[in-house]
Amino acid sequence: MTKHDEARTIEEALDRIRRDQPSLKPIADAFQVLLVSRAVLKAGMPDCQGRQLPSPDAKKLSEGVPVLTGDELAGLMDPWGERAASTIAPLARAFPGLEAEIRRLKESLDKGESDLGHCMRALMKDDDAELGPMASRLVVPLPVLRFLLGQILKPFVEKKTQPLHAAVRRLPWHRGYCPVCGAFPEITYLQGEGGQRWLRCSLCGHEWQFNRMLCPRCETQGQKKNLIYVEGRRDEFAELCASCGRYIVGLDLREHIGESITAASAIGLVHLDIMAQERGYSPVASCAWNMVESSHGGPEGKKLERQ
């Protein structure tokens, strides 16, 4: 998909959200800035050569081991410079409530006081021992710092893991986390004859097929899974798991021929995020949209997990 194709697809998806759900227009407007800028950024990055990535190992995948470990994924990142700096402005525009924190982070990186490569490695390894002192020095709450670093990291991970997606999809995988990078999914959808269930990774964007009866987070099968809908919109749902207290939003595309999941698809399901969280459930994967408060100020004060 070219820069213009991806950007156009995202814009069309957000236009549908604004048309069908006017109450979500402010969120759609903000995320259009962020998601379209990512599409442009990714298209401007050089293609990643296959030799930079480990080959998918069928045996390890069968044992539930993703292709990339945290160290390997972080080792692919060298994101600072003009390209990564271009992710900062859209973040500030999308999350004006975090403008001060974003400014302090950028100043620290520009002055060389913080090393983004080390930050990214710590983020991928869930190493708060390294991120904690940085958060204190910048006077940025740790969940906010993790959130911002994750948003900076995401387009680079998506671009650099693209060569793996097709090869991995040909191999068996039955887990609820991503076979490419190990992150949990941001959205689920039903498609095709019989309603095959698919998951989309919250970090690298890979999509894989998954058992309809299992929770992606705890992989529990049984009667503790519930669906919630909005009247008149039963093709949109949130799947709640009473076993682990997690939920994931989803779309039923079986009657929407030709429609596909995009980076913007979950934006139109924010009302279901709110409904699920009001019931005491937490998202399977913490993403920008499901951590946004009604004031659109960002995730401060909320616990963010690895994206």
Phi, psi and omega in degrees: 000129182281171178306313184290323179297312182294316180298319181294319179298318178296315180297320179295320179296319180289327175299320178296320179297315180296324181287316186275333183224076184306331181295339180267005183304315180301319180290319179298320179297315181294316183285340174298317177303312185290312187286321178292320179297326177294318180300318179294317180299312181297320181294334180275352179281147175294149178298142179276128180285141183303328184292345179282347184244143175292148178285144177301133180253111185301322181294313180296321178298321179295339179265004178085020180260118179297161181298316184251127171278171179302317180296317181295318181293316178296327180293339177282345188272128167219064198272347187286169187114196186299319184295310182290325178300331181288350176278343185289312183301313177298326177297315181295325179286324181284329183233072182299336178292346180249019185301317182295317180295319179296319179297315181295322178296315181296317180298319180295319179290318180298324182277355181078012179285336178233141179257114185294328178300315178294322179297317181295319179297317179296322180296316181292331181266004183056040185264088180287344178296331178270322182282331183302308179299325178294318179299319179295317181296323182273356184055048178236124178306140183306316178300325179291317179299316179297319179300310183295316178298321178298321179292325177291322183289323193307309182298330179288320177295315180302314183292314188282343178264355182308319181298341182274336192301310183295318182294319181292324183296339180278351184252150181296138176206128187231021183258163181274353175255163190292134178287344180273306188240351178087002179280159178276161185280153178264338184203152174239154177209153178253136185204150174081179182297130181082356179071056177300137181264134178234154175238146177243127183295138180282347183252304186259351178082004178294148178239136181217156181278146185211152180300129182293338186269353185257150170280129180298331185280307184254353178058029177278136175248136179160205186260013183263020179250127180235151176246140173239144182227171166252135181307130180087356181226056185284355174274001174241134185207163169238132181260118184255135178247113180288341182290317183245354179075023180250163176218161173219139179275156184206167178230141172258106185260011185297332179257010179246073184299131177088347180276140181230165178283138177234177177297343183262354190302319184288343180299322181285000181248014183300327178298328177285326173302315181297314180299316181293318181291328176294336177274002177094009180266152176249151181292148175303320176227131178282119182236168184305315186286326182274002174250003182277127178280169184299333178283354182065032184266348177114191191267011185303134178088354178250149181280120176259141176250173180305132186284000000 
